[in-house]
Amino acid sequence: MNNNPSYTIEEVSKLLKISKLTVYDLIKKEDLVAYKVGRQMRVDQQELERYKLKNRTGIVQEESDSSWEYKEYNKNQVVISGQDIVLDILSKYIEKHTSLIPLRSYNGSLNSLISMYNGECDVVSVHLYDGDTGEYNLPYVKRVLVNHPFILINLVSRTAGIYVKEGNPLNIKGWKDLAQSKVTIVNREKGSGARVLLDEQLRINGITADSLKGYNKELASHFSVASAVFDKLKLSHHRS
């Protein structure tokens, strides 16, 4: 019987009442010792108790040689934050072709950028539209990463727009059309690139959020938004 059980990152997050990203940050900073089992990171109960004791008393118990081995191992970890599928491809490539250990976080663009400013991640994806300049990304990166060195790389380009029912029955052709009383939208969460794009376009076009039906209904991914529009379409067909 194992007298020193181990916990997943999610379990550690719940036990310490902190976010999973904070757990990854503790591991990255070597405040918490973890190791990898397959594709999953785990933390021993003994190590978790050592960390809790350290933060209660300021005293760190003597560590075994194996703990120091894990610390050396953890120096190779890289935290990648963002929801773009290209980051999953990047993560797999890093894992396969380098000695680095990729750890994935699925925050939106703005939240990922803020996490980088706070030293909580190493690579982030951003697609943030600035209505004043008409530019993507650079205005936000300069404002958020104040006095932080950074490298901005254009990995992929994509078209952003409005997903509507098949045939576009409400004849939605631009942002101003969203304010029509017969239009109902579904939104992305705060901090996501799609949400920033929508909010900037509403500001530029003088449309208040309160005038949009469904503005406060938030979903956390492109797929869930598309599915919501599709489900609404199926419901409309059923009623007809």
N, C-alpha and C positions, 0 to 999 in steps of 0.2 A: 504493500500500500504506500502511495506517495504521501509523505508527511509534509511536503512543501508544495501544495498545489499552485498552479499558475493561472493567470487571468489574461483574457484578451484585452485589447485597447478599449473596446466598448465597455467591458466589465470594470476596468480600472477607472474609466470616466465616470461610471455610475457610483462606484465606491468612494471616489474622492469628490464627487459632485462638481466636476469640471467638464469642459467640452473635450471631445476627442482630439481636436486640434491642439489644445493645451497639453494633453498627454503626450502627443507627438513632439511638441516643443520641449517638454521636460526631458524626453528621451534624447532629442537632438542636442540639448545643452548638457547632457550627461548627468542631470539631476536625478534621473530615474533610469535604472539599468534594465534593458530589455534584450531579448534575443529572438531569433526568427525560427519558426517551425513551418516548413514549407513556404507558403506565401503570407503567413500570418505572424504578427509580432505578439510576443507574450511577456508577461512580467510575473516573476515568482512572488508568492505571498511574503516570503522572508524579505525580499527587496522592497515590497510595498510597505511593510511594517517599518523597515529601516528609514524609508523616506518620510513616513509620518512622524516617526520619533525625532528625526532631524528637524522637522519644521515645528515641532512642539517645544523642543528643548535647545535647539542649536547645536546638539551633539550628534556626531555621526559615528555609528558603531564601526568597529574595525571590519574591513571588507576582506573577503577571501581572494585568492589569486585568480579564481575564475571570474570574479566580478571585474577585476582589472582587465581581464581578457575581453569581456563584454564591452567595457568602456572603449577599448581600442577599436572594437568592431563598430560601435555606434558612431564613431567619427566619420564613417563612410556613408551615413544616411543623408538623403536629400528629400525634402518635403515639396511636393508639387501640388499646387492648388488651382482649381478651376474646373468648369463643367464641360469644356470642349473635349470631344472624343479623341482629338489629336494628342491630348495629354496622356491618355491611356496608351496610345501607340508609343509615345515618347517614353513613358514609364517602362513598358515592356522592352523597348530597345536598350534603355539604360541597364535594366536588370540582366539582359542577355549579353551585352557587349562591354560592360564596364564592371569595375569592382564596387560601384556605388549601390546602395540599397534604396530604391524609390519608395516613398510613402505618399499615398494619394489622399487629398482632401478635396471635397466637391463643393466649395463655396462659389458664389457668384463673382463677377469681375471686380467690382468695387471692394467687396469684403476681402477678396484675395489680396488685392493691392494693399489694403490697410494691414492685413496680416503680415505682408512682407515688410512694411514699415515697422511693425512691432517685432520683427525678427523671428516670426513664427513659421516662415516658409522660405524656400530658396528659388522656386520657379513658379510663376503665375501666368495665367492667360487673361488677357483683357480685351474687350471689344466695347469701348465706352465712347459714345458720341458726345461731342461738345458743340452745342447749338450756336455759341457765339463765334467760334472760329470755323465751324464746318469740318473740323478734324476729328479723327478717332485717336484715342489712347494717349498720345503725347501730352496734351494739356493736363490730363488727370495724373499721369505719372509724375510730371514735374511738380504738380501741386501737392501730391501725397508723399512722394519720396524726397522730401526736403532734406538736403545735405546728405542724402544716401546715394552712393554710386550705383549705377544700374546700366544694363545693356538691354535695349529694346530691339527685338527681332521680329520681323514680319514672317510668321510661319505659314499662315494660310489666310486667304481672303474669301469672303462669302457675302452673299446678298441678303440684306435684312429687309423685311417687309411685313405685310399684314396677311395672316392666314385666314381665309374666308371659306364659306361653304362652296361646294362645287357649283360652278356656273355664276357665282357672285350675284345671287338674287337681289341683294340690297344695293347693288351697283356702287360698291365702296371702291373709290379710286385714289383716295388720298387721306391724309390724317384728319382733315376737317370733316370728312364724312363720318367719322366715329362719333361725332356729337349729335348725330340724328337720333331722335327719340325712339325710333324703331330698332336701333342697333344695340346689341348687348355684347360686351367684350369679356374676356377672361385675361387676367394680368399675370405677370411674373413677379417673383418676390423682390423686395427692396435690395438694391446692391447688384442685381444681375444686369448684364449689358442690355438685354431687351427692355428691361424696366427703365433704365436710364435713357435709352433711345426714345421710348414712348413719352416719358416725362419731359424731355427736352423738346420734343415736337409739340406737345401740348402747350408748353410755355411759349414757343416761337409763334404758334398759331392762335394764341390767346384763348385757349380752351381750358376751362377749369376741370379738375378731376371729378368734382361733384356732379358734373353734367354728364358723365359717362356711366351708363348702366354696367355694372359688373366690375368697375375699376378696383373695388376692394376685395374681389375674389382672386386670391393669389395661388399660383401653382409653381412648383419648384424646378420644372424642366421644360425644354422645348417639346418633348414627346407628350408630356401630360397636358400641355396647352393644346397641342394638335388633337389629342384624343378627346379633349373636352369639346372642341369645335365639331369633331366628327360625331360624338355622341349626341350633341344638340341637333346635328343634321339628321341622324337616325330617328330621333324623337319627333322631329318635324315631319318626316316622311310617314311615320306611324300615325300621327294625328290626321294627316291628310287622307 
